[in-house]
């Protein structure tokens, strides 16, 4: 088992901890200074638990890295120096060695070191898609060997290209290209405001584009086009078994109307009339109390679950929180979910500070200077929204129901503007929840006014 590492309070070295306390950890050689158990590495001289006469895992790692990354002259290219240093200094040398033993990892790093493959994103794009290549890319980005890139946007652009070019008619390809490039992608870039696209945004854009494809395919089967389609034809599709992604198809039809591609069609938008599931506030608070007091659960899961149950945060929003969103001033701990920070109650504040302190990635680079509050398995990236959702589901939390219950309750206590600023949700969403909850804002304003200056 890979022991956690820290600086030994006896010898001062960063080593696997075998005894002591969290405040005063002690490494293996200092815990049991047995010469037969802890022998000096023949390369670096450090006392290690060697199982053979060869070098220790860290020295073995450095040798392996040099074999892979060195060019024909025996030196490591300047662009790969940062990668070499990051991997060679990782806290978990054995983990890095296992990662380097993978066939495609060995091949890619060797090709990059020798110059057979350029060190660019485009060169990595030529490799077969998969988790291993994604991880190699993330390691190169996290170490500074490659610049950052919005991977979700790249995937979406690739998906758009494949879907558009595979359509059967030239007119359909032209319309889909306009819809995807000048509406879906353009709107997504504008809303992202320079931030990386989330997986949820990627999926929404894909669904909207597929909805357009499904409708165009059906029209073609009826010897129709968007230009010749009439309201009776559209309604015939909407009530047929062939209709797929109806709501998303409505966005496509309304866009086509705005672009004058079609005329005299009506596809009304669906209005949200409040939550569709019953509110179970009692179950919500029971789960929150369990997360507050159950020390057998992982602290990061407890914190994430409480952010959902108390502050109505989706897993996608929780997963992308950064450590600078946690602020400690004058004895109070606040979190910025929106423009206005929220003060955390003591038990939640303790979990938040603990997560900032002890968070670590499960990636090959070990703990890095990642800005993410919940680091993911890939270096430099947060945990995915899907993985965060799965962890919360394993706690017995029904995500949509729990968030709706939290929003409903908060909307009965806070005005829409306050709700939007503190939770980081759109004001229109906050207004809809306010109306659904029918909160008494006059009473709220009177209560605030009676408090006087703080």
C-alpha positions, -999 to +999 in steps of 0.1 A: +000+000+000+013+035-009+017+054+024+010+090+026+040+112+025+050+142+046+081+159+060+094+138+088+097+158+120+128+137+130+150+138+099+132+165+079+129+145+047+098+140+026+091+103+030+064+077+036+050+082+071+049+052+095+042+066+129+037+098+149+008+122+146-007+144+120+012+173+136+044+154+141+047+126+115+077+102+116+090+083+086+099+046+084+136+047+090+132+070+120+103+048+133+123+015+131+160+023+123+168-013+114+198-016+091+185-049+077+151-033+069+162+001+057+192-003+033+209+026+015+201+030-021+232+023-042+225+054-064+214+081-040+224+067-006+190+073+010+177+046+034+149+028+017+130-005+021+147-021-009+135-055-021+165-060-045+201-049-049+190-023-075+182+014-070+152+028-050+120+036-068+128+073-071+162+066-087+146+040-110+120+066-120+146+091-129+165+066-150+133+055-168+124+091-175+158+098-190+155+068-212+121+079-225+126+117-229+163+120-239+169+128-276+196+114-298+224+134-281+214+120-247+199+153-234+163+161-226+147+187-249+141+221-232+103+219-238+103+186-219+124+197-189+094+208-169+077+174-175+108+156-164+112+176-132+075+173-124+075+135-128+109+129-112+099+149-081+064+134-076+056+123-041+045+088-054+074+074-074+059+039-076+027+053-090+046+072-117+066+041-126+034+021-131+020+049-153+052+049-174+050+011-179+018+015-201+025+008-238+010+039-253+025+061-226+059+048-233+055+052-271+041+087-269+068+101-245+095+084-264+083+099-297+081+133-281+116+131-266+132+119-299+113+145-320+094+119-340+062+135-328+059+173-324+050+185-290+016+201-300-020+194-292-026+188-329+000+160-329-018+143-299-051+147-317-038+123-343-036+095-317-066+072-310-091+089-286-093+075-251-086+080-214-049+072-217-043+099-243-064+124-223-043+117-193-010+121-212-023+155-225-033+166-190+001+157-176+018+177-204-005+207-198-001+206-160+037+205-162+038+234-186+050+214-216+018+222-235-005+253-233-040+250-218-068+242-242-106+240-238-109+203-244-147+202-242-149+229-269-125+210-291-146+178-287-177+198-295-162+213-327-151+178-338-186+164-331-202+193-350-179+187-380-186+149-381-223+153-377-227+181-403-205+164-429-224+131-425-258+146-433-273+133-465-283+166-483-262+196-493-290+220-481-292+202-448-254+204-443-255+241-450-283+248-425-267+226-398-234+243-403-250+278-398-269+266-368-239+250-351-212+275-360-231+308-358-256+300-331-247+271-308-209+275-307-211+313-308-236+315-279-216+290-259-184+310-263-202+341-253-217+325-222-184+309-212-167+343-211-132+328-215-138+299-190-135+263-200-166+247-214-182+222-190-193+187-198-230+197-192-227+226-217-211+202-242-240+177-238-267+205-242-251+218-274-249+182-288-286+176-280-297+208-297-277+199-329-290+163-329-325+176-326-320+196-358-306+166-375-336+144-365-361+170-377-343+175-410-341+137-415-379+134-409-386+162-434-364+146-460-384+114-456-416+133-462-401+150-493-401+183-474-376+209-464-377+237-438-387+261-465-416+240-477-427+227-443-460+240-430-476+241-396-496+210-402-465+191-412-446+203-381-475+193-358-477+159-376-440+153-367-446+166-331-473+140-325-456+111-343-435+084-328-405+096-348-403+129-328-371+129-307-358+157-285-390+178-291-379+207-267-345+210-283-361+208-318-382+239-308-349+259-304-339+248-339-372+258-354-373+292-337-337+298-349-347+289-384-376+314-382-353+341-370-330+334-399-360+334-424-350+299-435-387+289-428-419+309-425-453+307-409-442+281-383-451+282-346-432+261-321-441+275-286-414+274-259-422+253-228-428+274-197-415+262-164-443+262-139-424+251-108-408+219-095-423+187-109-413+166-078-426+170-042-405+189-018-391+167+010-374+192+034-374+167+063-353+142+043-330+170+031-322+180+067-318+144+079-292+139+052-275+172+060-272+162+097-257+129+087-230+146+066-223+171+094-216+145+120-207+112+103-168+111+105-167+077+087-175+095+054-148+112+034-146+149+043-146+160+007-178+141+000-194+155+032-185+191+020-198+185-015-230+170-003-236+200+021-230+225-007-258+208-026-282+203+003-277+237+019-268+260-010-285+242-040-253+238-060-253+214-089-224+188-091-211+207-121-208+239-101-193+222-070-167+204-091-154+237-106-149+255-073-114+269-067-096+273-034-097+310-037-135+308-033-129+300+004-121+331+024-112+333+061-113+367+077-119+379+112-126+344+124-154+339+098-152+315+068-170+325+037-175+308+003-181+327-030-207+307-049-217+340-067-207+376-066-216+379-029-198+355-004-218+334+020-207+329+056-205+292+064-217+278+097-189+264+119-191+226+110-193+233+073-165+259+076-143+233+093-148+209+064-141+236+038-108+246+055-098+210+058-104+204+021-083+234+012-055+221+034-054+184+025-069+181-010-047+161-033-051+147-067-050+109-074-030+117-105+005+106-114+019+140-106+007+137-070-002+169-052+004+200-074-004+236-071-039+229-085-064+258-080-093+233-078-110+227-045-119+192-057-089+181-079-096+153-104-076+123-115-061+142-143-034+167-133-045+203-134-081+195-138-111+193-114-131+162-107-157+158-135-193+168-129-203+131-136-178+117-110-190+143-085-226+134-091-218+097-087-201+103-053-231+122-041-255+095-053-235+070-033-243+091-002-280+085-009-286+120-023-311+124-051-295+152-069-324+169-087-348+164-059-324+177-032-314+208-052-351+216-059-360+212-023-331+235-012-339+261-038-376+260-029-368+266+007-343+293+001-367+311-023-392+313+005-367+331+027-347+353+003-356+378-025-347+367-060-319+393-063-302+380-031-307+344-041-290+351-075-261+369-060-253+345-032-259+312-050-245+322-084-276+314-104-292+335-131-317+362-119-344+348-142-340+314-126-342+330-091-374+349-101-390+317-113-382+300-080-394+330-061-428+328-078-430+290-073-423+294-036-445+325-033-422+340-007-433+371+013-407+396+003-424+425+020-420+406+053-383+400+045-376+436+037-393+447+070-372+421+089-340+435+073-350+470+081-356+462+117-322+448+122-304+481+120-267+486+111-245+455+114 
